[in-house]
Amino acid sequence: MANTAQARKRARQATEQRAHNVGLRSKLRTAIKSVRKAVATGDKAAAAEVFKQSQSVIDSIADKKIVHKNTAARYKSRLSAAIKAL
């Protein structure tokens, strides 16, 4: 347990920040799933449109360092490859 006022405040802030990050990570996963779902339907144009929207979500979460930039790039690359394979 934190003993100083500073440590107590940091513990409070860490808890709030962690909760915020969980929400953003969930948003990322939802964006990825929506693209995969669109690819599964087989409609290339619809999948490309969903991917275009999801790209900005993935980039913004990587910019906030919720996931590493290379991880975000890998997600985008694999989703793009799945769309091109249709």
SVG drawing of the C-alpha trace seen along z (x, -y; Angstrom):
<svg xmlns="http://www.w3.org/2000/svg" viewBox="-21 -14 28 30">
<polyline fill="none" stroke="black" stroke-width="0.4" points="0.0,0.0 1.2,-3.5 2.5,-5.4 3.0,-8.9 0.4,-11.3 2.3,-11.3 2.3,-7.5 -1.5,-7.4 -2.2,-9.9 -0.1,-7.9 -2.0,-4.7 -5.3,-6.5 -4.2,-7.8 -2.8,-4.5 -6.2,-2.8 -8.1,-5.4 -5.6,-5.3 -5.7,-1.5 -9.5,-1.6 -9.3,-4.1 -6.7,-2.0 -8.9,1.1 -11.7,-0.8 -9.4,-1.9 -7.9,1.6 -11.5,3.0 -12.2,0.4 -9.2,1.7 -10.2,5.3 -13.8,4.4 -12.4,2.5 -10.2,5.5 -13.1,7.9 -15.4,5.8 -12.9,5.9 -12.5,9.7 -16.3,10.1 -16.5,8.0 -13.8,10.2 -15.7,13.3 -18.8,12.1 -16.7,12.1 -17.7,8.5 -14.4,6.9 -15.7,3.3 -17.5,3.5 -14.5,5.0 -12.3,2.2 -14.6,-0.5 -14.7,1.0 -10.9,1.4 -10.6,-2.3 -12.6,-3.3 -10.8,-0.8 -7.4,-2.1 -7.8,-5.4 -8.9,-3.7 -5.8,-1.4 -3.5,-4.4 -5.0,-6.6 -4.6,-3.8 -1.0,-3.2 -0.3,-7.0 -1.6,-6.8 0.9,-3.9 -1.9,-1.6 -0.3,0.9 3.1,0.7 3.3,-1.0 4.7,2.2 1.8,4.2 -0.6,1.8 1.2,1.9 1.1,5.7 -2.7,5.7 -3.2,3.3 -0.9,5.3 -2.6,8.6 -6.1,7.1 -5.1,5.5 -3.6,8.8 -6.9,10.6 -8.9,8.0 -6.5,8.3 -6.9,12.1 -10.6,11.8"/>
</svg>
